[in-house]
Amino acid sequence: HMKKLIILAVVVVLGLMLFLGGGSPEGVASKSVRVPLSTLNGSDQKGEAVLTEVDGQVQVAINLEGAPAGIPQPAHIHIGSCDTIGDPVYSLSAVEDGTSKTTLTASLGALKLGGPLAIDVRKSVADIGTDVACGNIVVE
């Protein structure tokens, strides 16, 4: 029950942040956060995700070296850290051929309030239980 309450609290806080605004001026990127993605389970896949806030929304761009060609790899932002991964709170576009781009309807400030958070990439849809890369999101 505690996990559900925490998720509910995060959703409420994120909703309030969206409702109250807090976006940047039109078309101006307020800031970016780089998230190094480390190899997990001997995948030899590593790289980074860059989270950039534009107009109050966060654009997430993932670039992974060593990703398999033509195999979509599910990616999510989870509660917790790479050491203690929790439930997913945002679905990201699957990483294909090493790249993924997603726009979230949340600001970096909302992500900071919802933290700690981590980006996790899975091996494939068929092997969703195997993590191949992960990085902790640190919003200053």
Salt bridges, closest charged atoms under 4 A:
GLU48 OE2 - ARG34 NH1 2.54
ASP87 OD1 - LYS3 NZ 3.98
ASP120 OD2 - HIS78 NE2 3.98
ASP120 OD2 - ARG122 NE 2.46
ASP131 OD1 - ARG122 NE 2.84
